[in-house]
Amino acid sequence: MRIKVIINAGGGSVRGEDVTQRLTDAFAQHGVEASVAEVEGAALRAAVQAALDEPWDGIVVGGGDGTIGTAAGLVAGTERPFGVLPLGTRNHFARDLGLPLEVEQAVAVIAAGHLRAIDVARINDRFFVNNATVGIYAEIVRGREYEQTRHGLPKNPATVLATLRALWRFTRHRLSVRAEGWGERLRTPLVFIGNNLYSTSLPNPGRRCALDRGELCLCIARHHSRSAIVRMFVRALRGRLREDRDFEMRAVPEVEIRSHRPSLSVTLDGEVLKMRSPLKCRSWPGALRVFAPVEQGAPPPEPPPGG
């Protein structure tokens, strides 16, 4: 098997490390020939597109969820096997895929060659593998990035400061939301759209039990005050959200969000973009063939590409 490995060189988990040699050696131990390239974030799309134009048996990308989502959107629909190296801070997608978070173990999963077809989601002309949000979370992420780049704050303190500022402003958006025969005009601080359904309670809050059901998880926050939103965030961290109290949730194949504003700030897998209204989001079932661990009770894996 010959694969192209593209690493986000700006990721915190790879700074100061000879990741190219480490990964080349790790794949070689499994008989896989890996060509490893480290690129800065802005060059990621071009690097993935160039790899798609070459006859690799798979394209593997290492970085955080934003990096993975960007690359997955380019690979989706091509039938090219896609691999993930969890080199980000939280690695939500890798966790939900069942990947080990230790790099050498993730390499072993890729080398084993077992493939799963999973969904991606599209919002206007961009793709995501985890979730997209409109509202207060986008403000928090944008504020965090400002504090990190302008004042050099570490990620966690920058997040705390950005959250306090977003709560102080507490913007509620007037939106028109339509999904599968249902529609409503509303005023809310947060709309969340997940690629497949998210759990909101223990034992696995914020996790997905499936990535291949062809559905979106539409959640709309009910609360209209700062204090209520703070309490909701605390309950979310403790895995104690309740649909009847905190939000409205629907499983839908597609959703449209309209605003009187010409554009909205949207987070896609933790990265903020300005997107033109209306926002049209839909699931793309089975669009991505991804290297993954063998699921319990699953049929025997496909043979490795090229092997």
Buried (B, 14 or more C-beta within 10 A) or exposed (E): BBBBBBBBBBBEBBEEEEBBEBBBEBBEEBEBEBBBBBBEBEBBBEBBEEBBEEEBBBBBBBBBBBBBBBBBBBBBBEEBBBBBBBBBBEBBBBBBBBBBEEBBEBBBBBBBBBBBBBBBBBBBEBBBBBBBBBBBBBBBBBBBBBBBEEEEBEEEEBBBBBBEBBBEEEEBBEBBBBBEEEEEEBEBBBBBBBBBBBBBBEEBBBEBEEBEBBBBBBBBBBBEEBEBBEBBBEBBEEBBBEEEEBBBBBBBEBBBBBBEEEEBBBBBBBBBBEBEBBBBBBBBBBBBBBBBBBEEEEEEBEEBBBE
